[in-house]
Amino acid sequence: KAYFKQYVDEFFSSIKADDTEKLYNALNGIRRIISRNSGDSLNTLLYDAKILPTIATLLDEKFKDYSKVQFEAAWIITNLAGGEPSDTNYCVNTLHAIERFIKILNRPVPLDPNQVDNFENLETGIKQLLVLQLNLAFNREKAVWALCNLSGDSDVNRDKCLQYDLMDNVLAILSGASIRPTHLRNFLWLVSNLCRGKPYPPFDEVIREY
């Protein structure tokens, strides 16, 4: 608990100081603690610290350039979404996690080769584009994992995911660029969650893109 409080204090001070490196360190510390431990007492710590709404906002578009921060924030919300049904519903209804993670999936891949013309050094430009692509891939993978937890919790949350055209987004990504095997398994897990359960999902939403 002492270490957790230390990271929470660092989290709030980094937000106030607009210090992204310190913010990353704080989120990383919080994430490592909750990843090594689980249970109601740990989730109570997260709720009592009143950090979750702020962490959720770090998933938004305006923070997309801080990929390490977004990755840690996504991991924390993903862990919470995989908890008890009350935790999952908190993620859905209070943190608006479904909408936020789907927006991460919708981000365009920085793939335009003409972008390298904006760099003085071609090698540097290509390296930066590769880093951007890799960071988006990691954040997408974490978003998919979170959406697996959210959609698999109940038919209500599954249908909410479908209402936000999640199946369309997933199929578009699967038909696009190459995907790492671990990433592909998570995508297929998500597709499975969107197609199963009782009452059955609205199949016009499930199959209209096939």
C-alpha positions, 0 to 999 in steps of 0.5 A, spaced: 500 500 500 505 504 501 508 503 494 501 504 491 500 511 495 507 513 492 505 512 485 499 515 486 502 521 489 507 521 483 501 521 478 497 527 481 504 531 481 506 529 474 499 531 472 499 538 475 506 539 472 505 536 465 511 532 466 510 526 461 516 522 463 514 522 471 507 520 469 509 514 465 513 512 471 507 513 475 503 509 471 508 504 470 508 503 477 501 502 478 500 497 473 506 493 475 503 493 482 496 491 480 498 486 475 502 482 480 496 482 485 489 482 484 482 482 488 477 486 491 482 490 496 486 492 490 481 494 486 478 498 492 485 502 492 484 504 485 477 506 486 479 510 493 485 513 490 480 517 485 485 516 479 481 512 474 477 517 471 483 521 469 487 515 467 481 514 462 482 521 459 489 519 457 486 514 452 483 520 448 486 522 441 489 529 444 494 524 448 496 520 442 503 522 441 504 520 448 504 512 446 508 510 452 503 513 457 497 511 453 499 504 453 500 504 461 493 507 462 490 502 457 493 496 461 490 499 467 483 499 465 484 493 461 486 489 468 480 493 471 475 491 465 477 483 467 475 484 474 468 483 477 462 485 473 461 491 477 468 493 475 467 492 468 460 496 468 464 501 471 469 501 465 463 501 460 458 506 464 463 511 467 470 511 464 466 510 457 472 505 455 468 502 449 468 508 446 475 510 448 478 503 446 474 503 439 477 510 437 484 507 438 483 502 433 480 507 428 487 511 428 490 511 421 496 507 421 502 512 419 504 509 413 504 514 407 511 514 404 511 521 402 511 523 410 519 522 409 519 528 405 518 532 411 524 530 415 531 532 413 534 526 414 531 520 410 533 514 415 531 518 421 524 519 417 523 512 416 525 510 423 520 515 426 515 512 422 516 505 424 516 507 431 509 510 430 507 504 427 510 500 432 507 504 438 500 504 434 500 496 434 502 495 441 496 500 443 491 497 438 493 490 441 492 493 448 485 496 446 483 489 443 485 485 449 480 490 453 475 490 448 475 482 449 474 483 457 468 488 456 465 484 450 465 478 454 462 480 460 455 480 458 450 480 452 449 488 454 456 490 453 457 485 447 451 489 444 454 496 446 460 494 442 456 492 436 452 498 436 459 502 435 461 498 429 466 494 432 466 488 428 466 493 422 473 496 425 476 489 427 474 486 420 478 492 416 484 491 420 484 484 419 484 485 412 489 490 412 496 490 414 500 484 417 498 483 424 503 479 429 500 472 431 499 474 438 495 480 436 491 476 431 489 471 437 486 477 440 482 479 434 479 472 433 478 472 441 474 479 440 470 476 434 468 470 438 466 474 443 462 479 439 458 472 435 456 468 442 452 469 448 445 468 449 440 472 448 444 472 441 447 478 438 443 482 433 446 478 427 445 483 422 450 487 426 455 481 426 454 479 419 453 485 414 460 486 413 462 478 411 
